Amino acid sequence: MSGSIDRVAVIGAGYMGGGIAQVLALAGFEVVIADLDRERTEAHLRRLHTEAEEFEEAGLFEPGSADLVRANLSAAATLAEAVAGADLIEEAVLERPEVKGPVLASIEQAARPDAVIGTNTSTIPIGDLAGSLTHRERFLGIHFSNPAPFIPGVELIAHSSTDEAAVQTAELLVARTGKLSARVNDSAGFVLNRLQYVLLREAISLVEEGVATPEDVDTIVRTTFGYRLPFFGPFAIADMAGLDVYVDGFRTLQSHYGERLSAPAMLTELVADGRFGVKQGGGFVTPAGDTAPLVAYRNLAYERLGGLLRELGPAPG
């Protein structure tokens, strides 16, 4: 497996796969898409070219982007034709093992022996899907988020047999697109959707219990902790708030909701060691010290985000 990637095939050219193909084409890769049949693939290609023009006209893509997509993105008549000369193949078909498995087997059969094979699955363990392949060492998860042209993060998920060279190749590919990648160990839902699904489940529970309406839950999420998330992840947020404060908060929640909302051992151990976050001892990811620069950045970030939200106004619908 080589770290040099020039030609990429995307198998499954719908909304998700098509968006990935646009991202890769904009980064200068030669991208070939394939879908269920030639007619459907060519229809997707026309849609992706038109979308790129519309995004450029709307100022969402840089000037010249539509021409770049048109030059670098093409359609293949068959899956085998698409993957035959590809250095890396990204599978983006339906989120069902019974669909992905046979597609991945077909990709492996037609691909070069040194080609890296990625899947855009959002929840299925990579090791489970690897069972459809013979050479599992070149297979990993390369999980873009929807909409792919505009969401900057990509999860890279290796399973137990993935070669390190395949992961490094995927990292180079993502870096060339200008997006940020994070390595994740293989676990159903990975990081993104384990967190996202837990949040949705708890939100639904709040509505079912009569605590708030769906509209009010959305308002609270958007305008409180969700407001912080473009700039700080949950560990950094806890470090700034004070880990001792979180332990006390978990104690209250546990008294009402039981063990599912008890303080995790990792948190209580930090506090027991005198590590309360930025105010004392450091925390999960943030060292202790002068907080003035961090507070200044935080305040500026939140004010700028507020300005953007006021400029855009509420979401339609």
Secondary structure, DSSP 8 states (H G I E B T S, - for coil): --S---EEEEE--SHHHHHHHHHHHHTT-EEEEE-SSHHHHHHHHHHHHHHHHHHHHTTSS-TTHHHHHHHHEEE-SSHHHHHTT-SEEEE---S-HHHHHHHHHHHHHHS-TT-EEEE--SSS-HHHHHTT-S-GGGEEEEEE-SSTTT--EEEEEE-TT--HHHHHHHHHHHHHHT-EEEEEE--TTTTHHHHHHHHHHHHHHHHHTTS--HHHHHHHHHHTHHHHTTT--HHHHHHHH-HHHHHHHHHHHHHHH-GGGS--HHHHHHHHTT--BTTBBB-SS---S--HHHHHHHHHHHHHHHHHHHHH-S---
